[in-house]
Amino acid sequence: MPRTKDYSVEVADVDDIFELTILAKEAYGEDIIDKEHFRFNTKKVGNLFAYTIPSDQFLVLKLTEGEEIVGYFLATISECFFALETQTLCLSWFIRPEHRSVRNAFSLLKTYEKWGKDSGAVVINMIDIRDHHYSGGRRIANTVFERLGYEMNETMYAKGVG
């Protein structure tokens, strides 16, 4: 797994669920989700990590600085709806603001890409949540995506109905 200065990227294990859940709540607090329609549920998120960590269909990574978990990455792999080939999909990722850098984002994404390729995926999909992953006024996600050869191929719109 990649190591950058005092940071490292590793596959999470069940002992990390509590810290990962705290990070997920921090991500939720950054206004990256529609809070009018979605309320954070600690038990649900903890259960989700407990389900996904041991599953071959999911990848849960942790970014650590020393012993502290400062970021996470959650992805899944499945067949394309229209075909038999598989693809990955990033479900959520977050790095604490004071630890955000192109290098840390790059390390998470390269580990995700390797997992996808090793798992048989023919396409690696990433999400970029608007207004997220900024550092010093620079949009980290776009910079990393472009350097790694990603191309924008979809836009999703959302409408609250409840």
VOGU-3710 file (C-alpha; in Angstrom, 3 decimals, decimal comma):
1> mprtkdysve> 0,000/0,000/0,000  1,245/3,541/-0,694  3,094/5,493/1,970  3,551/9,260/1,699  5,731/10,961/4,295  3,961/10,125/7,583  0,789/8,965/5,820  -0,159/5,493/4,699  -3,100/3,917/2,899  -4,280/0,539/4,144
11> vadvddifel> -7,334/-1,659/3,841  -9,533/-1,012/6,876  -10,479/-3,752/9,304  -13,357/-4,139/11,741  -11,293/-2,549/14,530  -11,474/0,723/12,552  -15,286/0,983/12,426  -15,608/3,488/15,281  -13,029/5,904/13,817  -14,398/5,498/10,296
21> tilakeayge> -17,895/6,310/11,533  -16,582/9,499/13,179  -14,943/10,494/9,887  -18,163/9,787/7,988  -19,992/12,120/10,379  -17,362/14,801/9,723  -17,888/14,340/5,975  -21,629/14,710/6,472  -20,998/17,889/8,485  -19,143/19,520/5,591
31> diidkehfrf> -22,445/20,021/3,819  -21,664/17,533/1,073  -25,105/15,970/1,341  -28,647/17,294/1,347  -29,295/17,523/5,117  -32,905/18,495/4,520  -33,612/15,005/3,204  -30,872/12,872/4,785  -30,129/12,798/8,517  -26,884/11,168/9,642
41> ntkkvgnlfa> -27,473/7,845/11,384  -24,460/6,636/13,364  -25,775/3,101/13,850  -26,539/2,679/10,152  -23,087/3,942/9,096  -21,340/1,673/11,616  -23,366/-1,291/10,374  -22,514/-0,387/6,783  -18,797/-0,407/7,562  -19,215/-3,711/9,447
51> ytipsdqflv> -20,861/-5,218/6,350  -18,533/-3,764/3,708  -15,127/-4,253/5,356  -15,069/-8,087/5,126  -16,888/-8,256/1,754  -15,108/-8,992/-1,549  -17,655/-6,727/-3,278  -16,448/-3,645/-1,385  -13,224/-1,830/-0,630  -12,792/0,234/2,522
61> lkltegeeiv> -9,482/2,068/2,737  -8,131/4,181/5,554  -5,632/7,004/5,269  -3,571/7,231/8,421  -1,058/9,657/9,828  0,819/7,633/12,391  -1,897/5,806/14,308  -4,672/8,311/13,534  -7,171/7,628/10,740  -7,540/10,926/8,852
71> gyflatisec> -9,396/9,762/5,742  -11,386/6,932/4,237  -12,466/5,602/0,856  -15,466/3,315/0,244  -16,085/1,622/-3,119  -17,893/-1,318/-4,651  -17,508/-3,489/-7,729  -20,338/-4,903/-9,828  -21,372/-5,801/-13,346  -22,446/-2,986/-15,605
81> ffaletqtlc> -26,246/-2,848/-15,926  -26,037/-3,304/-19,703  -23,187/-5,819/-19,908  -21,324/-8,614/-18,168  -18,135/-6,604/-17,654  -17,495/-5,252/-14,180  -16,872/-1,719/-13,038  -16,064/-0,058/-9,755  -17,951/2,785/-8,154  -16,672/5,071/-5,440
91> lswfirpehr> -19,475/5,413/-2,882  -17,853/7,895/-0,509  -14,457/9,353/0,268  -13,257/11,930/2,719  -9,989/13,395/3,984  -9,922/15,746/6,963  -9,279/19,294/5,715  -5,917/19,686/7,434  -4,679/16,486/5,755  -5,930/17,205/2,241
101> svrnafsllk> -3,297/17,235/-0,445  -2,921/16,044/-3,996  -0,470/13,426/-2,707  -2,938/11,935/-0,192  -5,823/11,943/-2,670  -3,542/10,389/-5,304  -2,506/7,623/-2,885  -6,123/6,714/-2,114  -7,121/6,718/-5,778  -4,121/4,665/-6,956
111> tyekwgkdsg> -4,908/2,025/-4,311  -8,568/2,018/-5,401  -7,580/1,674/-9,064  -5,264/-1,256/-8,301  -8,032/-3,026/-6,364  -10,465/-2,485/-9,236  -8,041/-3,750/-11,862  -6,990/-6,743/-9,726  -10,696/-7,523/-9,156  -11,415/-7,626/-12,899
121> avvinmidir> -13,014/-4,225/-13,467  -12,768/-2,784/-16,976  -13,816/0,726/-15,843  -13,006/2,617/-12,653  -15,650/5,223/-11,711  -15,106/8,129/-9,346  -17,467/10,607/-7,756  -16,709/14,223/-7,104  -19,122/15,911/-4,772  -19,445/19,596/-5,555
131> dhhysggrri> -17,510/22,009/-3,348  -15,599/19,154/-1,715  -11,907/18,393/-1,328  -10,487/21,901/-1,480  -7,081/22,824/-0,180  -5,750/26,353/-0,289  -8,416/27,319/-2,805  -7,382/24,558/-5,202  -9,791/21,827/-6,176  -7,829/18,702/-5,279
141> antvferlgy> -10,244/16,167/-6,749  -10,220/17,673/-10,245  -6,430/17,957/-10,249  -5,980/14,330/-9,206  -8,670/13,032/-11,571  -7,089/14,803/-14,530  -3,563/13,618/-13,684  -4,800/10,033/-13,456  -6,606/10,240/-16,796  -10,235/10,376/-15,649
151> emnetmyakg> -12,792/12,026/-17,899  -16,135/13,447/-16,850  -18,810/11,237/-18,361  -21,997/11,839/-16,380  -23,723/14,501/-14,384  -26,289/13,639/-11,755  -29,110/15,915/-10,704  -31,101/15,561/-7,502  -34,545/16,707/-6,429  -36,034/16,343/-2,965
161> vg> -39,554/14,950/-2,941  -40,063/14,044/0,691
//
